[in-house]
Amino acid sequence: MAWLNVCHDTPEALAQACADALQAAATEAVKARGQAQFALAGGRTPLPALRRWAAQASIDARIAITLTDERWVPADHPACNLSRLQACFSAGTGPRWRPLVPAQPGTEPDLGTARDSLGLLAAPWDLVLLGMGEDGHIASLFPNDPNLAGAMDPANLSDAVVARPRPLPPEVPYPRISQTLARLLRSRRRLLLVTGDSKRALIERAQAAPDPLRWPVSALLHAPGPAVEIHWSP
C-alpha cells in the first residue's frame, strides 16, 4: 500500500508532467528490454498528456500500447478509445497498437480480441495510466457492475472481462471490455490522473477508508507493489 500525491497548478502542468513520465518509462524500458509496453486510459484527462508526449518525443514500434478498457463500438465510432489515442500521433508514425475490441465488433461483446492482444503483451506493464470517474471507477471497473467482485479479485487469472455497468453511463451507453484489476496491477509504474475538487475529495476518502466495491479506485491505491503516482490539478 503506497501512493504519491503530486499536485499541479493547472491541467496543462499535469499533462506535461505525465508526458514526461511516459517518455521516461519508455526510454528506460527500451534501454533495459528492447521494448516498452503501456496500458493507457482514453478519457478526457489523459489525452492532453498523450498529445504532448507525441509532440515532444520520437515514438516508434518498440513501444506497444493497449487500452485499460474499451467501449464495444466500431473503430470509427466517436466513442472508441483506441481511435482517440491514435489521433494523438501523426499518421504513419508512432507505437504498435493492440486493440481490445475488433474494428467491426458483433452484436454481443466477447473477449477474443482482448485475449489475443493481451496474450502478446504478457510481461508486466512498464507503465499503466488510469483516469477515475466521479463514482470512483477505474478502467471499466464500475461500482454498479454486478460482476465487479470477480473483475476485482486479485486471484483472477483472466486478463480481461466484459463490463456491463447498470445502468450504462447515459453519455456512452455501451458495454465495455476492461482489463481486470489483477492485470492492471502487473505493472512497474502506475499513474492515476484526476482533476477537480470532487475527485480529489473522493481520492482522500478512498485513501483513508478503502472500500473497493464502493470505490474501485481504492483497490488500486491499497494494492501491493509500486506506489501509485496520483497527479491532480484543479
DABEL-V307884 format. One record per residue. N is the residue number from 1. RES is the residue in one letter. PSI is psi as a letter, one per 20 degrees, with the letter a starting at -180 (NA if undefined). NEAR is the number of other ideal C-beta (glycine too) atoms within 12 Angstrom. D_FIRST is the distance of its C-alpha to the first C-alpha in Angstrom with 1 decimal. Layout:
# DABEL-V307884
N_RES_PSI_NEAR_D_FIRST + N_RES_PSI_NEAR_D_FIRST
This chain:
# DABEL-V307884
1_M_o_16_0.0 + 2_A_q_17_3.8 + 3_W_r_29_7.1 + 4_L_o_20_10.7 + 5_N_p_20_13.4 + 6_V_o_26_16.8 + 7_C_p_20_19.8 + 8_H_q_27_23.1 + 9_D_h_14_26.5 + 10_T_q_16_27.7 + 11_P_h_25_26.8 + 12_E_h_18_28.8 + 13_A_h_22_26.6 + 14_L_g_35_23.5 + 15_A_g_33_25.4 + 16_Q_g_26_26.5 + 17_A_h_31_23.1 + 18_C_h_43_21.8 + 19_A_g_33_25.0 + 20_D_h_25_24.6 + 21_A_g_36_21.1 + 22_L_g_44_22.7 + 23_Q_h_29_25.5 + 24_A_g_23_23.6 + 25_A_h_38_21.5 + 26_A_g_38_24.8 + 27_T_g_23_26.7 + 28_E_g_20_24.3 + 29_A_g_28_24.1 + 30_V_g_25_27.9 + 31_K_g_14_28.6 + 32_A_h_15_26.4 + 33_R_j_19_27.2 + 34_G_i_16_30.0 + 35_Q_r_25_28.2 + 36_A_q_37_25.2 + 37_Q_o_35_23.5 + 38_F_q_47_22.0 + 39_A_o_48_20.9 + 40_L_q_50_21.8 + 41_A_q_43_22.2 + 42_G_j_42_25.7 + 43_G_a_37_25.5 + 44_R_h_22_27.3 + 45_T_g_30_24.6 + 46_P_h_43_23.8 + 47_L_g_30_27.6 + 48_P_h_31_28.6 + 49_A_g_43_26.1 + 50_L_h_43_27.5 + 51_R_g_26_31.0 + 52_R_g_27_30.4 + 53_W_g_37_28.9 + 54_A_h_31_31.9 + 55_A_h_21_34.3 + 56_Q_i_18_33.2 + 57_A_q_29_32.5 + 58_S_o_19_34.4 + 59_I_p_33_32.5 + 60_D_a_20_34.1 + 61_A_i_19_33.7 + 62_R_i_23_31.5 + 63_I_p_38_28.6 + 64_A_p_34_28.0 + 65_I_p_44_26.4 + 66_T_a_47_25.7 + 67_L_q_47_24.4 + 68_T_h_48_21.2 + 69_D_r_51_23.8 + 70_E_q_48_27.5 + 71_R_q_38_30.2 + 72_W_m_36_32.9 + 73_V_q_31_35.6 + 74_P_r_20_37.9 + 75_A_h_27_37.0 + 76_D_j_15_39.5 + 77_H_q_20_38.2 + 78_P_h_16_37.0 + 79_A_j_26_33.8 + 80_C_o_32_32.9 + 81_N_g_42_29.6 + 82_L_g_38_30.8 + 83_S_h_25_34.0 + 84_R_h_29_32.4 + 85_L_g_38_30.2 + 86_Q_h_32_33.2 + 87_A_i_21_35.3 + 88_C_i_33_33.2 + 89_F_q_29_34.8 + 90_S_q_16_38.5 + 91_A_p_9_40.5 + 92_G_i_8_40.9 + 93_T_r_17_38.1 + 94_G_a_28_34.3 + 95_P_r_35_31.8 + 96_R_p_23_32.2 + 97_W_p_33_31.2 + 98_R_o_34_30.0 + 99_P_q_38_30.5 + 100_L_i_48_29.0 + 101_V_p_43_32.2 + 102_P_q_24_35.8 + 103_A_h_19_37.9 + 104_Q_n_15_40.2 + 105_P_q_30_38.2 + 106_G_a_15_40.1 + 107_T_g_10_40.1 + 108_E_p_12_37.4 + 109_P_q_28_33.9 + 110_D_r_20_33.1 + 111_L_j_29_30.6 + 112_G_g_20_33.1 + 113_T_g_31_32.4 + 114_A_g_40_28.7 + 115_R_h_28_28.8 + 116_D_g_21_31.3 + 117_S_g_31_29.2 + 118_L_h_35_25.9 + 119_G_h_18_27.8 + 120_L_i_19_29.0 + 121_L_l_35_25.5 + 122_A_h_17_23.9 + 123_A_r_22_22.0 + 124_P_q_25_18.4 + 125_W_p_38_18.6 + 126_D_h_39_19.0 + 127_L_p_44_17.7 + 128_V_p_43_16.8 + 129_L_p_48_17.7 + 130_L_q_48_17.3 + 131_G_a_42_18.9 + 132_M_p_43_18.5 + 133_G_r_34_21.3 + 134_E_h_23_22.4 + 135_D_j_25_21.4 + 136_G_j_37_17.8 + 137_H_q_40_18.6 + 138_I_q_50_17.3 + 139_A_c_51_19.6 + 140_S_l_49_22.0 + 141_L_n_48_19.7 + 142_F_q_36_21.5 + 143_P_i_32_21.1 + 144_N_k_23_24.8 + 145_D_p_30_25.0 + 146_P_i_17_26.3 + 147_N_j_26_24.6 + 148_L_g_33_21.1 + 149_A_g_21_19.8 + 150_G_g_23_21.0 + 151_A_h_40_19.7 + 152_M_i_41_16.2 + 153_D_o_21_16.5 + 154_P_h_22_14.2 + 155_A_j_13_17.4 + 156_N_p_25_19.6 + 157_L_i_14_21.6 + 158_S_q_24_23.1 + 159_D_h_34_22.1 + 160_A_q_43_23.6 + 161_V_q_40_24.8 + 162_V_p_34_27.5 + 163_A_p_43_26.2 + 164_R_m_27_28.7 + 165_P_q_32_27.3 + 166_R_o_15_29.9 + 167_P_r_14_31.5 + 168_L_q_20_31.1 + 169_P_p_24_30.4 + 170_P_h_8_34.0 + 171_E_h_14_33.7 + 172_V_m_28_32.7 + 173_P_m_16_33.8 + 174_Y_q_29_33.0 + 175_P_r_33_31.0 + 176_R_r_41_28.3 + 177_I_p_45_26.8 + 178_S_q_49_23.1 + 179_Q_q_44_20.7 + 180_T_r_39_18.6 + 181_L_g_44_14.9 + 182_A_h_30_14.9 + 183_R_h_40_17.1 + 184_L_h_46_15.2 + 185_L_i_35_12.1 + 186_R_m_30_14.6 + 187_S_q_36_14.4 + 188_R_h_28_14.5 + 189_R_p_32_13.8 + 190_R_p_40_12.5 + 191_L_p_47_14.4 + 192_L_p_50_14.7 + 193_L_p_44_18.1 + 194_V_q_45_19.2 + 195_T_q_34_22.4 + 196_G_q_21_24.0 + 197_D_h_15_23.5 + 198_S_g_18_22.9 + 199_K_h_31_20.0 + 200_R_g_27_18.5 + 201_A_h_18_19.0 + 202_L_g_32_17.4 + 203_I_g_38_14.2 + 204_E_h_22_14.3 + 205_R_g_19_15.0 + 206_A_h_35_12.2 + 207_Q_g_26_9.7 + 208_A_h_15_11.7 + 209_A_n_15_12.6 + 210_P_p_23_10.9 + 211_D_n_20_13.9 + 212_P_h_27_13.7 + 213_L_h_27_17.4 + 214_R_g_22_18.3 + 215_W_n_35_16.0 + 216_P_h_41_14.8 + 217_V_h_44_12.7 + 218_S_h_33_10.2 + 219_A_h_40_9.6 + 220_L_g_46_8.8 + 221_L_h_40_6.6 + 222_H_j_26_4.4 + 223_A_q_29_5.3 + 224_P_r_17_5.2 + 225_G_a_25_7.3 + 226_P_q_27_8.4 + 227_A_q_22_7.2 + 228_V_p_39_8.8 + 229_E_o_35_12.0 + 230_I_o_37_13.4 + 231_H_o_40_17.1 + 232_W_q_36_19.2 + 233_S_r_28_22.9 + 234_P_NA_17_25.5
